[in-house]
Amino acid sequence: MGGAPPTAPPAGAPSLRLDAVGLAVDGHRVLADVSWSVASGDRWVVLGRNGSGKTSLLRIASLYLHPTEGTVEVLGERLGRTDVRRLRTYIGVASAAMADLLRPGLSAADVVMTAKYAALEPWWNTYEAADRERALVLLDRLGCAAHADQPFGTLSSGERQRVQLARTLMGDPGLLLLDEPTAGLDLGGREDLVRRLGDLAADPNTPPVVLVTHHVEEIPTGFGHALLLRDGRVQAAGPIADVLTAEALSECFGLPLDVAERRGRWTAQAVEEEAGR
């Protein structure tokens, strides 16, 4: 399907819109009646327990999974009425599933560069010197310039996550989808990546971002909206301060929690029950 690159939706239209989306897999209801929109410039965090449907939601938003029901629009184009192979090149995706698809022997620079065509190998498309230069600039921005020629599979967990983040920015994307980017990192690696994500969120040139996580402590500064998923349904969605309340998070995760925010970072801690109760 031809046409101009959909790096931005039509004026006034959301960058991502799901309307009454449902997903059933082998008779199991994974998502049900999910309606949600992400506007240009938004930074959203999606939270929920294991199995709540977070990753499936992102796979649908990234056009790698079709819902059983409902409507999905990405960058002004509707799933089912567009060439998803073309549209995917304007969606930056970082996830464990994506990392597993990348050949370990591929250099960090090639991992980033191949995202221009949403490809996994450099020999499937033609690249110019400017493409490699952009990949190197993005690696430098994420603190990985020294690893440009290093095989992806030999990088540390934190380095691989930063390379993936650089990859999401390669194709001048109109939407960034990040699935648990800090998973498996130690404290230092987590805080480094959270800081870099906060820097991206603060940059007005960064497209809208959706970040999936299990932990409120991993929400970077600058994220202004939150969506809570529970059993495949939207429990709450809206401005982050309205959604990340002790009551809402306690219901979402199924245990009493104290929730606090300090200097743009969030914490949640289980409430100790009183003796004798």
C-alpha positions in Angstrom: 0.0 0.0 0.0 1.5 3.3 -1.0 1.3 6.8 0.4 3.2 9.1 2.6 4.9 7.6 5.7 2.3 7.6 8.6 4.7 9.0 11.2 1.9 11.1 12.5 -1.9 10.5 12.4 -4.3 13.0 10.9 -4.7 16.2 12.9 -6.7 15.6 16.0 -6.6 11.8 15.6 -4.9 9.6 18.3 -1.7 7.8 17.5 -3.2 4.6 18.8 -6.8 3.7 19.3 -8.4 0.5 20.4 -12.2 0.2 20.4 -13.9 -2.7 22.1 -10.9 -5.0 21.4 -11.1 -8.6 22.5 -8.7 -11.5 22.2 -9.4 -15.2 22.7 -6.7 -17.9 22.4 -7.7 -21.6 22.4 -11.0 -20.7 24.0 -9.3 -18.6 26.7 -10.3 -14.9 27.0 -7.0 -12.9 27.1 -8.5 -9.4 26.5 -12.1 -8.2 26.7 -13.7 -5.0 25.7 -10.5 -2.9 25.7 -11.1 0.7 24.6 -8.1 3.0 24.9 -6.4 5.8 23.0 -2.9 7.3 23.0 -2.6 10.9 21.8 0.3 12.5 20.1 2.9 13.4 22.8 1.5 11.0 25.4 3.7 8.9 27.6 1.7 5.9 29.0 2.6 3.2 31.4 0.6 -0.1 31.4 0.6 -2.1 34.6 -1.0 -5.4 35.8 -0.4 -8.8 37.2 1.2 -11.6 35.3 -1.3 -12.9 32.8 -3.4 -9.7 32.8 -2.9 -9.3 29.0 -0.2 -6.6 28.9 2.0 -8.2 26.4 -0.9 -9.3 24.2 -2.1 -5.7 24.3 1.3 -4.5 23.0 1.5 -7.2 20.4 -1.9 -6.0 19.0 -0.8 -2.4 19.1 2.4 -3.3 17.2 0.4 -5.1 14.5 2.0 -8.5 15.2 -1.3 -9.9 16.6 -4.8 -9.5 15.3 -7.6 -9.2 17.9 -10.6 -11.6 17.8 -12.9 -8.6 17.9 -12.9 -4.8 17.9 -11.1 -2.1 16.0 -7.4 -1.1 16.0 -6.1 2.1 14.5 -2.4 3.0 14.5 -1.1 6.3 13.1 -4.4 6.9 11.5 -4.6 3.6 9.7 -6.9 0.7 10.5 -5.8 -2.8 11.0 -7.3 -4.9 8.3 -7.3 -2.0 5.8 -3.6 -1.3 5.6 -0.3 -3.0 4.7 1.0 -3.9 8.2 4.5 -4.7 6.8 4.9 -1.1 5.8 3.1 0.4 8.9 5.3 -1.6 11.2 8.4 0.3 10.0 6.9 3.4 11.8 6.4 1.6 15.1 9.4 1.2 17.4 9.2 -2.0 19.4 11.4 -3.3 22.2 10.5 -6.6 23.9 12.0 -9.9 25.1 10.3 -11.5 22.1 11.9 -9.1 19.7 15.3 -9.6 21.3 14.9 -13.4 20.9 14.4 -13.0 17.2 17.7 -11.1 16.7 20.6 -13.2 15.7 23.2 -13.2 18.5 26.1 -12.7 16.0 24.6 -9.6 14.5 26.6 -6.4 15.5 24.8 -3.9 17.7 25.0 -1.4 14.8 23.3 -3.8 12.5 20.6 -4.6 15.1 19.8 -0.9 15.2 20.1 -0.2 11.4 17.9 -3.1 10.3 15.0 -1.5 12.1 14.7 1.0 9.2 12.8 -1.7 7.4 11.5 -3.6 10.4 13.9 -6.4 9.3 16.0 -8.9 11.3 18.9 -9.2 8.9 20.9 -6.6 6.9 21.0 -8.5 3.7 17.3 -8.3 3.0 17.4 -4.6 2.2 19.7 -2.0 0.8 21.3 0.4 3.3 23.3 3.6 2.8 26.2 5.1 4.7 23.8 7.5 6.2 21.8 4.7 7.7 24.8 3.3 9.5 25.7 6.8 10.7 22.3 7.2 12.1 22.5 3.9 13.9 25.9 5.0 15.4 24.4 8.3 16.5 21.5 6.5 18.3 23.9 4.0 19.9 25.9 7.0 21.2 22.7 8.6 22.5 21.9 5.5 24.5 25.5 5.1 25.8 26.4 2.1 23.6 28.7 3.7 21.0 31.7 1.6 22.2 29.7 -1.6 21.5 28.7 -0.8 17.9 30.7 -3.6 16.3 30.2 -6.1 19.2 28.0 -9.1 18.6 24.6 -8.5 20.1 24.6 -11.9 21.9 27.8 -11.0 23.9 26.4 -7.8 25.4 25.2 -7.5 29.0 21.5 -7.5 29.7 21.6 -3.7 30.2 23.6 -3.1 27.0 21.1 -5.3 25.0 18.2 -3.3 26.4 19.9 0.0 25.4 20.6 -1.3 21.9 17.0 -2.3 21.6 15.9 1.1 22.7 18.2 2.7 20.1 16.6 0.3 17.5 13.2 1.6 18.3 14.2 5.1 17.2 15.9 4.1 13.9 12.9 4.4 11.6 11.7 7.8 12.6 8.8 6.1 14.4 5.4 7.6 15.1 4.9 5.4 18.1 7.2 3.6 20.6 6.1 0.4 22.4 8.3 -0.9 25.1 7.5 -4.2 26.8 9.3 -4.5 30.2 12.6 -2.9 29.1 14.1 -3.1 32.6 13.2 -6.8 33.2 16.2 -8.8 34.4 18.4 -5.8 35.1 20.3 -5.3 38.4 19.7 -2.1 40.4 22.4 -0.1 38.6 21.3 -1.2 35.1 17.6 -0.6 35.9 18.2 3.0 37.2 20.5 3.8 34.2 17.8 2.7 31.8 15.0 4.4 33.7 17.0 7.6 33.6 17.5 7.3 29.8 13.8 6.6 29.3 13.0 9.7 31.4 15.3 11.7 29.1 13.4 10.4 26.1 10.1 11.2 27.7 11.2 14.8 28.3 12.3 15.3 24.7 9.4 16.9 22.7 10.7 15.2 19.5 10.1 11.8 21.0 6.9 10.2 19.6 4.2 8.9 21.9 5.4 6.1 24.2 3.7 3.1 25.8 5.7 1.3 28.5 4.6 -2.0 30.0 6.0 -2.9 33.4 5.1 -4.9 36.5 6.6 -2.5 39.0 5.7 1.2 39.7 9.4 1.7 40.7 10.3 1.3 37.1 8.1 4.1 35.8 10.4 6.9 34.5 9.8 10.5 35.2 7.8 12.3 32.5 5.2 9.6 32.1 1.8 11.3 32.5 -0.8 8.6 31.9 -1.4 5.1 33.3 -3.6 2.1 32.3 -4.3 -0.7 34.8 -5.2 -4.1 33.3 -6.9 -6.8 35.4 -7.9 -10.1 34.0 -7.8 -8.8 30.5 -10.0 -5.8 31.1 -9.2 -2.1 31.7 -9.6 -1.4 35.4 -8.6 2.3 35.1 -7.0 4.6 32.6 -6.1 8.3 32.7 -3.7 10.8 34.2 -1.1 8.9 36.2 -1.8 10.7 39.6 -5.5 9.7 39.3 -4.8 6.1 38.4 -1.9 5.1 40.6 -3.7 5.3 43.9 -3.4 2.9 46.7 -7.0 1.8 46.3 -6.7 1.2 42.5 -3.3 -0.6 42.7 -4.4 -2.7 45.6 -7.4 -3.9 43.6 -5.3 -4.5 40.5 -2.6 -6.6 42.2 -4.8 -8.2 44.8 -3.1 -7.1 48.0 -3.2 -4.0 50.2 -0.6 -1.5 49.1 0.8 1.9 50.2 1.6 4.0 47.1 3.8 7.1 47.1 5.3 9.5 44.6 8.5 11.5 45.1 10.2 13.7 42.6 8.4 12.0 39.7 9.2 8.4 40.8 6.7 6.0 42.3 6.9 3.3 44.9 4.4 0.7 46.1 4.8 -1.4 49.3 2.6 -4.1 50.8 0.7 -2.9 53.9 1.6 -5.0 57.0 -1.6 -6.3 58.6 -2.1 -5.4 62.3 -1.4 -8.1 64.8 -4.5 -10.0 65.8 -6.5 -9.2 62.7 
